[in-house]
Amino acid sequence: MLSEPFDGSGRLVASRPMTNLSSRAQLRTRVVAESLARKVLARVSSDPPEPATQESPAPPAPDPTPVETAPPAPENFIREVAPGHFADPQQNRASTLLYERLSPEDLTEIQQHINEVGDLQLQYADAYNEAARRHMILAFGVWLEVPCVPEKTSLVKIQPPEEIHVMTRGPLASAGGLYEADMVVDALMSAGMDMTDVKSALDFGCSSGRVLSVLRAAYPQTSWHGCDPNEPAIAWATENLPGIEFFVNGNEPPLPLADGSLDLVYAISIWSHFAPELGLRWFQEMHRLIRPGGHLVCTTHGLTSVAHESRGRSQQQSEEILDALYRHRSWYAPEFGEEGDWGVVNPDWGTAFLSLEWMLTQLCPRWRVLEFAPGRNQENQDVYVLQRV
């Protein structure tokens, strides 16, 4: 950088005009000036711009790319093996017992009432087998309030108000859980047990008592009990289903029953909802309640259920469940969320799948597996008959 000229006393003196400089000095001055100019330009181009006096609105963020989920593909999970059956081919024992209490004149009267209602007549005509027709005779007879049906069978109409939990409603369900009652009795008798030997029994997870009402009508000699954490359902059942002892249970054991006080416990679609750890605690409680040699009939989600439920799940989730059953023997998700299931909130009550391997390794040798029918419950859940050792 050039300095200004000073005299010997330190005073500033006038600069000589550029024209008086030598050619060499002029060239050096030009080079230095150009170098300074280049430095200034470089600094200006590298410095960030000064903020605007008025802030401009930020441009809108682009929409996130949606994550593609594979649609349900149930055909990818179809099994080549059919759902299982019980060893004993005789079926529908409970409903047959009730049906046979009706005389031929009673049956004629019920059919006449059915023929007067178009929708019911069509359903009855389309029944796919004799067992389905017998179920309809009983259910439609209760629905249409044909007097001989409740008088001779002791069946009562199961139609709670909308705010009370019940698995299904309408004419076909009006006499209660005929299908499920048949399944429980058929499973037991296929395992070699006679219902006349059942002195006391419990429906574990009975809701509003639709299955219990059928079993109590068919086998009144048994002392029947039912429990559920759903308080409104238990209150309705207590008021409307006489002859059965109902009580509310908690989400965790124990139940207010004595050790070895039961010959039979059945639980339909209960262990299909327990987280595996909670399910084990309830199996231990059933072992306490059932007398040695007594029985537990229960249903679970297994491999057949993967195919059955794939209609409502993504292919990715169905594959995840299959992988978990292979690698870990079980799968669980708390799918009811914070609202719970009909007001019952429990993080360990969701959707569970249990493999046969899980059941055997976790329950034996304290339980003996007498019967296993994969997918027997509605071509969906597996049915087990366990004997308490």
LODOKOL-342398 format. One record per residue (C-alpha): residue number from 0; residue in one letter; x, y, z. Coordinates in nm, 2 decimals. Layout:
<nodes>
- resi, resn, xx, yy, zz
- NUM, a, X, Y, Z
...
</nodes>
This chain:
<nodes>
- resi, resn, xx, yy, zz
- 0, m, 0.00, 0.00, 0.00
- 1, l, 0.13, 0.35, -0.09
- 2, s, 0.20, 0.59, 0.20
- 3, e, 0.14, 0.96, 0.18
- 4, p, 0.46, 1.18, 0.15
- 5, f, 0.57, 1.37, 0.46
- 6, d, 0.85, 1.64, 0.50
- 7, g, 1.12, 1.61, 0.76
- 8, s, 0.91, 1.78, 1.02
- 9, g, 0.63, 1.52, 0.98
- 10, r, 0.39, 1.75, 0.80
- 11, l, 0.19, 1.63, 0.51
- 12, v, 0.31, 1.78, 0.18
- 13, a, 0.11, 1.78, -0.15
- 14, s, 0.14, 1.48, -0.36
- 15, r, 0.29, 1.51, -0.69
- 16, p, 0.06, 1.46, -0.98
- 17, m, 0.05, 1.11, -1.14
- 18, t, 0.18, 1.26, -1.46
- 19, n, 0.50, 1.35, -1.29
- 20, l, 0.57, 0.98, -1.18
- 21, s, 0.81, 0.77, -1.38
- 22, s, 0.67, 0.50, -1.60
- 23, r, 0.80, 0.23, -1.37
- 24, a, 0.63, 0.39, -1.07
- 25, q, 0.30, 0.43, -1.27
- 26, l, 0.31, 0.06, -1.36
- 27, r, 0.37, -0.04, -1.00
- 28, t, 0.08, 0.18, -0.88
- 29, r, -0.15, 0.02, -1.14
- 30, v, -0.06, -0.33, -1.04
- 31, v, -0.12, -0.26, -0.67
- 32, a, -0.46, -0.09, -0.75
- 33, e, -0.57, -0.38, -0.96
- 34, s, -0.47, -0.63, -0.68
- 35, l, -0.67, -0.43, -0.42
- 36, a, -0.97, -0.42, -0.65
- 37, r, -0.96, -0.80, -0.70
- 38, k, -0.94, -0.85, -0.32
- 39, v, -1.25, -0.63, -0.27
- 40, l, -1.45, -0.81, -0.54
- 41, a, -1.36, -1.14, -0.39
- 42, r, -1.47, -1.04, -0.04
- 43, v, -1.80, -0.90, -0.17
- 44, s, -1.88, -1.22, -0.36
- 45, s, -1.80, -1.44, -0.06
- 46, d, -1.98, -1.24, 0.22
- 47, p, -2.34, -1.34, 0.30
- 48, p, -2.60, -1.09, 0.18
- 49, e, -2.73, -0.84, 0.43
- 50, p, -3.07, -0.93, 0.58
- 51, a, -3.37, -0.77, 0.41
- 52, t, -3.54, -0.49, 0.59
- 53, q, -3.87, -0.69, 0.58
- 54, e, -3.88, -1.06, 0.64
- 55, s, -4.02, -1.25, 0.34
- 56, p, -4.25, -1.55, 0.41
- 57, a, -4.08, -1.89, 0.38
- 58, p, -4.19, -2.10, 0.09
- 59, p, -4.43, -2.38, 0.17
- 60, a, -4.27, -2.71, 0.25
- 61, p, -4.33, -2.98, 0.00
- 62, d, -4.59, -3.25, 0.09
- 63, p, -4.42, -3.56, 0.23
- 64, t, -4.41, -3.85, 0.00
- 65, p, -4.68, -4.10, 0.13
- 66, v, -4.55, -4.43, 0.24
- 67, e, -4.70, -4.70, 0.03
- 68, t, -4.84, -4.99, 0.22
- 69, a, -4.90, -5.32, 0.05
- 70, p, -5.28, -5.38, 0.02
- 71, p, -5.43, -5.69, 0.18
- 72, a, -5.36, -6.00, -0.02
- 73, p, -5.54, -6.29, 0.15
- 74, e, -5.47, -6.52, -0.14
- 75, n, -5.10, -6.52, -0.04
- 76, f, -5.18, -6.67, 0.30
- 77, i, -5.43, -6.95, 0.20
- 78, r, -5.34, -7.28, 0.36
- 79, e, -5.36, -7.60, 0.17
- 80, v, -5.47, -7.79, 0.48
- 81, a, -5.84, -7.76, 0.58
- 82, p, -5.94, -7.64, 0.93
- 83, g, -5.93, -7.93, 1.19
- 84, h, -6.22, -8.13, 1.34
- 85, f, -6.27, -8.30, 1.67
- 86, a, -6.18, -8.66, 1.69
- 87, d, -6.54, -8.76, 1.76
- 88, p, -6.75, -8.70, 1.45
- 89, q, -7.08, -8.65, 1.65
- 90, q, -7.14, -8.27, 1.65
- 91, n, -7.39, -8.01, 1.78
- 92, r, -7.48, -8.20, 2.09
- 93, a, -7.61, -7.90, 2.30
- 94, s, -7.84, -7.76, 2.03
- 95, t, -7.96, -8.11, 1.93
- 96, l, -8.05, -8.18, 2.29
- 97, l, -8.26, -7.86, 2.30
- 98, y, -8.41, -7.92, 1.96
- 99, e, -8.53, -8.27, 2.06
- 100, r, -8.73, -8.13, 2.34
- 101, l, -8.97, -7.99, 2.08
- 102, s, -9.25, -8.21, 1.95
- 103, p, -9.34, -8.24, 1.58
- 104, e, -9.64, -8.02, 1.65
- 105, d, -9.41, -7.76, 1.80
- 106, l, -9.18, -7.77, 1.49
- 107, t, -9.48, -7.72, 1.26
- 108, e, -9.60, -7.42, 1.46
- 109, i, -9.25, -7.26, 1.45
- 110, q, -9.22, -7.32, 1.08
- 111, q, -9.55, -7.15, 1.02
- 112, h, -9.44, -6.84, 1.21
- 113, i, -9.11, -6.84, 1.01
- 114, n, -9.31, -6.86, 0.68
- 115, e, -9.50, -6.54, 0.77
- 116, v, -9.17, -6.34, 0.78
- 117, g, -9.02, -6.31, 0.43
- 118, d, -8.65, -6.25, 0.54
- 119, l, -8.66, -6.54, 0.79
- 120, q, -8.83, -6.77, 0.54
- 121, l, -8.55, -6.70, 0.29
- 122, q, -8.27, -6.76, 0.54
- 123, y, -8.44, -7.09, 0.66
- 124, a, -8.48, -7.21, 0.30
- 125, d, -8.11, -7.13, 0.23
- 126, a, -7.98, -7.32, 0.54
- 127, y, -7.68, -7.52, 0.42
- 128, n, -7.73, -7.83, 0.64
- 129, e, -7.95, -7.99, 0.90
- 130, a, -7.75, -7.84, 1.19
- 131, a, -7.80, -7.49, 1.06
- 132, r, -8.18, -7.55, 1.02
- 133, r, -8.20, -7.67, 1.38
- 134, h, -8.02, -7.36, 1.50
- 135, m, -8.27, -7.14, 1.30
- 136, i, -8.57, -7.33, 1.44
- 137, l, -8.45, -7.25, 1.79
- 138, a, -8.33, -6.89, 1.72
- 139, f, -8.63, -6.78, 1.51
- 140, g, -8.86, -6.95, 1.76
- 141, v, -8.72, -6.73, 2.03
- 142, w, -8.71, -6.42, 1.81
- 143, l, -9.08, -6.47, 1.71
- 144, e, -9.18, -6.55, 2.07
- 145, v, -9.34, -6.88, 1.98
- 146, p, -9.45, -6.99, 2.33
- 147, c, -9.34, -7.36, 2.31
- 148, v, -8.97, -7.27, 2.26
- 149, p, -8.89, -7.10, 2.59
- 150, e, -9.14, -7.33, 2.77
- 151, k, -8.97, -7.65, 2.65
- 152, t, -8.61, -7.55, 2.59
- 153, s, -8.56, -7.28, 2.86
- 154, l, -8.39, -7.06, 2.60
- 155, v, -8.43, -6.69, 2.66
- 156, k, -8.40, -6.40, 2.42
- 157, i, -8.05, -6.25, 2.42
- 158, q, -8.10, -5.89, 2.30
- 159, p, -7.92, -5.64, 2.52
- 160, p, -7.96, -5.27, 2.44
- 161, e, -7.70, -5.12, 2.20
- 162, e, -7.49, -4.98, 2.48
- 163, i, -7.43, -5.33, 2.63
- 164, h, -7.17, -5.55, 2.47
- 165, v, -7.27, -5.86, 2.29
- 166, m, -7.08, -6.04, 2.01
- 167, t, -7.37, -6.04, 1.76
- 168, r, -7.74, -5.93, 1.74
- 169, g, -8.05, -6.00, 1.54
- 170, p, -8.28, -6.30, 1.47
- 171, l, -8.00, -6.56, 1.42
- 172, a, -7.84, -6.46, 1.76
- 173, s, -8.16, -6.42, 1.96
- 174, a, -8.14, -6.76, 2.13
- 175, g, -7.78, -6.70, 2.24
- 176, g, -7.45, -6.86, 2.13
- 177, l, -7.57, -7.19, 1.99
- 178, y, -7.26, -7.24, 1.77
- 179, e, -7.02, -7.18, 2.06
- 180, a, -7.22, -7.39, 2.31
- 181, d, -7.21, -7.68, 2.06
- 182, m, -6.83, -7.63, 2.01
- 183, v, -6.75, -7.64, 2.38
- 184, v, -6.96, -7.95, 2.45
- 185, d, -6.84, -8.13, 2.13
- 186, a, -6.48, -8.05, 2.23
- 187, l, -6.52, -8.19, 2.58
- 188, m, -6.70, -8.51, 2.47
- 189, s, -6.45, -8.57, 2.19
- 190, a, -6.18, -8.57, 2.46
- 191, g, -6.37, -8.84, 2.65
- 192, m, -6.57, -8.63, 2.90
- 193, d, -6.94, -8.65, 2.96
- 194, m, -7.13, -8.33, 3.05
- 195, t, -7.31, -8.52, 3.33
- 196, d, -6.98, -8.52, 3.51
- 197, v, -6.95, -8.14, 3.51
- 198, k, -7.08, -8.02, 3.84
- 199, s, -6.95, -7.67, 3.83
- 200, a, -6.83, -7.46, 3.53
- 201, l, -6.71, -7.11, 3.45
- 202, d, -6.74, -6.91, 3.13
- 203, f, -6.42, -6.70, 3.16
- 204, g, -6.49, -6.38, 2.96
- 205, c, -6.86, -6.43, 2.93
- 206, s, -6.96, -6.07, 2.82
- 207, s, -7.34, -6.06, 2.85
- 208, g, -7.38, -6.43, 2.88
- 209, r, -7.50, -6.54, 2.53
- 210, v, -7.31, -6.88, 2.55
- 211, l, -7.38, -6.94, 2.91
- 212, s, -7.76, -6.90, 2.85
- 213, v, -7.76, -7.19, 2.60
- 214, l, -7.55, -7.42, 2.82
- 215, r, -7.76, -7.35, 3.13
- 216, a, -8.07, -7.43, 2.93
- 217, a, -7.92, -7.76, 2.80
- 218, y, -7.75, -7.87, 3.12
- 219, p, -7.94, -7.72, 3.42
- 220, q, -7.78, -7.97, 3.66
- 221, t, -7.45, -7.79, 3.64
- 222, s, -7.37, -7.49, 3.86
- 223, w, -7.28, -7.23, 3.60
- 224, h, -7.06, -6.92, 3.66
- 225, g, -6.96, -6.63, 3.44
- 226, c, -6.72, -6.35, 3.47
- 227, d, -6.60, -6.05, 3.26
- 228, p, -6.42, -5.72, 3.33
- 229, n, -6.71, -5.54, 3.14
- 230, e, -6.93, -5.42, 3.43
- 231, p, -7.24, -5.31, 3.23
- 232, a, -7.25, -5.65, 3.05
- 233, i, -7.23, -5.84, 3.38
- 234, a, -7.50, -5.62, 3.53
- 235, w, -7.73, -5.69, 3.23
- 236, a, -7.67, -6.06, 3.24
- 237, t, -7.73, -6.07, 3.62
- 238, e, -8.06, -5.91, 3.58
- 239, n, -8.18, -6.10, 3.27
- 240, l, -8.03, -6.45, 3.29
- 241, p, -8.15, -6.62, 3.61
- 242, g, -7.98, -6.94, 3.75
- 243, i, -7.63, -6.83, 3.67
- 244, e, -7.38, -6.67, 3.91
- 245, f, -7.21, -6.37, 3.74
- 246, f, -6.93, -6.15, 3.87
- 247, v, -6.69, -5.88, 3.75
- 248, n, -6.32, -5.98, 3.74
- 249, g, -6.02, -5.76, 3.72
- 250, n, -5.75, -5.75, 3.45
- 251, e, -5.52, -5.96, 3.66
- 252, p, -5.57, -6.27, 3.87
- 253, p, -5.70, -6.40, 4.10
- 254, l, -6.07, -6.47, 4.07
- 255, p, -6.29, -6.49, 4.39
- 256, l, -6.33, -6.87, 4.36
- 257, a, -6.18, -7.15, 4.58
- 258, d, -5.90, -7.37, 4.48
- 259, g, -6.01, -7.68, 4.28
- 260, s, -6.37, -7.56, 4.28
- 261, l, -6.44, -7.61, 3.91
- 262, d, -6.47, -7.91, 3.68
- 263, l, -6.47, -7.70, 3.36
- 264, v, -6.36, -7.36, 3.24
- 265, y, -6.41, -7.25, 2.88
- 266, a, -6.28, -6.93, 2.73
- 267, i, -6.38, -6.84, 2.37
- 268, s, -6.15, -6.58, 2.21
- 269, i, -5.99, -6.47, 2.54
- 270, w, -5.63, -6.59, 2.50
- 271, s, -5.65, -6.45, 2.15
- 272, h, -5.63, -6.11, 2.32
- 273, f, -5.40, -6.16, 2.62
- 274, a, -5.04, -6.05, 2.59
- 275, p, -4.84, -6.37, 2.62
- 276, e, -4.71, -6.29, 2.97
- 277, l, -5.06, -6.20, 3.10
- 278, g, -5.19, -6.51, 2.93
- 279, l, -4.95, -6.73, 3.13
- 280, r, -5.06, -6.57, 3.46
- 281, w, -5.42, -6.65, 3.37
- 282, f, -5.33, -7.01, 3.28
- 283, q, -5.17, -7.04, 3.63
- 284, e, -5.50, -6.91, 3.78
- 285, m, -5.70, -7.16, 3.58
- 286, h, -5.47, -7.44, 3.71
- 287, r, -5.56, -7.32, 4.07
- 288, l, -5.93, -7.31, 4.01
- 289, i, -5.98, -7.64, 3.82
- 290, r, -5.97, -7.96, 4.01
- 291, p, -5.71, -8.22, 3.92
- 292, g, -5.84, -8.40, 3.61
- 293, g, -6.07, -8.11, 3.52
- 294, h, -6.07, -7.94, 3.18
- 295, l, -6.01, -7.61, 3.02
- 296, v, -6.15, -7.54, 2.67
- 297, c, -5.99, -7.24, 2.50
- 298, t, -5.94, -7.08, 2.16
- 299, t, -5.64, -6.89, 2.02
- 300, h, -5.53, -6.72, 1.70
- 301, g, -5.29, -6.96, 1.52
- 302, l, -5.17, -7.01, 1.17
- 303, t, -5.52, -7.05, 1.03
- 304, s, -5.61, -6.71, 1.18
- 305, v, -5.33, -6.55, 0.98
- 306, a, -5.51, -6.65, 0.66
- 307, h, -5.85, -6.56, 0.80
- 308, e, -5.75, -6.21, 0.93
- 309, s, -5.53, -6.13, 0.62
- 310, r, -5.85, -5.98, 0.47
- 311, g, -5.82, -5.69, 0.71
- 312, r, -5.45, -5.66, 0.74
- 313, s, -5.18, -5.54, 0.51
- 314, q, -4.96, -5.80, 0.35
- 315, q, -4.66, -5.66, 0.54
- 316, q, -4.83, -5.71, 0.88
- 317, s, -4.95, -6.06, 0.79
- 318, e, -4.60, -6.15, 0.70
- 319, e, -4.47, -6.00, 1.02
- 320, i, -4.71, -6.21, 1.22
- 321, l, -4.60, -6.53, 1.04
- 322, d, -4.24, -6.44, 1.09
- 323, a, -4.30, -6.38, 1.46
- 324, l, -4.48, -6.72, 1.50
- 325, y, -4.18, -6.89, 1.34
- 326, r, -3.91, -6.70, 1.52
- 327, h, -4.07, -6.62, 1.86
- 328, r, -4.37, -6.86, 1.88
- 329, s, -4.61, -6.57, 1.94
- 330, w, -4.71, -6.22, 1.83
- 331, y, -4.89, -5.95, 2.02
- 332, a, -5.00, -5.59, 1.96
- 333, p, -5.21, -5.36, 2.19
- 334, e, -5.45, -5.28, 1.91
- 335, f, -5.74, -5.14, 2.12
- 336, g, -5.54, -4.83, 2.21
- 337, e, -5.62, -4.58, 2.48
- 338, e, -6.00, -4.61, 2.44
- 339, g, -5.98, -4.98, 2.53
- 340, d, -6.23, -5.25, 2.44
- 341, w, -6.58, -5.15, 2.53
- 342, g, -6.44, -4.93, 2.81
- 343, v, -6.20, -5.19, 2.94
- 344, v, -5.86, -5.03, 2.92
- 345, n, -5.56, -5.27, 2.95
- 346, p, -5.23, -5.25, 2.76
- 347, d, -5.20, -5.63, 2.78
- 348, w, -5.54, -5.68, 2.62
- 349, g, -5.50, -5.65, 2.24
- 350, t, -5.45, -5.91, 1.96
- 351, a, -5.24, -6.21, 2.02
- 352, f, -5.13, -6.50, 1.80
- 353, l, -4.99, -6.82, 1.97
- 354, s, -4.84, -7.11, 1.79
- 355, l, -4.89, -7.47, 1.89
- 356, e, -4.53, -7.48, 1.99
- 357, w, -4.58, -7.19, 2.23
- 358, m, -4.88, -7.36, 2.39
- 359, l, -4.70, -7.69, 2.44
- 360, t, -4.37, -7.55, 2.57
- 361, q, -4.54, -7.31, 2.81
- 362, l, -4.82, -7.53, 2.95
- 363, c, -4.68, -7.88, 2.96
- 364, p, -4.64, -8.08, 3.19
- 365, r, -4.88, -7.90, 3.42
- 366, w, -5.15, -7.93, 3.15
- 367, r, -5.22, -8.23, 2.92
- 368, v, -5.34, -8.15, 2.57
- 369, l, -5.63, -8.39, 2.49
- 370, e, -5.76, -8.22, 2.18
- 371, f, -5.63, -7.98, 1.92
- 372, a, -5.84, -7.86, 1.63
- 373, p, -5.67, -7.59, 1.42
- 374, g, -5.91, -7.33, 1.29
- 375, r, -6.21, -7.52, 1.43
- 376, n, -6.37, -7.20, 1.57
- 377, q, -6.53, -7.03, 1.27
- 378, e, -6.25, -7.15, 1.04
- 379, n, -6.04, -6.90, 1.23
- 380, q, -5.92, -6.98, 1.58
- 381, d, -5.76, -7.30, 1.71
- 382, v, -5.95, -7.50, 1.98
- 383, y, -5.77, -7.67, 2.26
- 384, v, -5.89, -7.91, 2.53
- 385, l, -5.65, -7.91, 2.82
- 386, q, -5.67, -8.14, 3.12
- 387, r, -5.54, -8.01, 3.45
- 388, v, -5.26, -8.24, 3.58
</nodes>
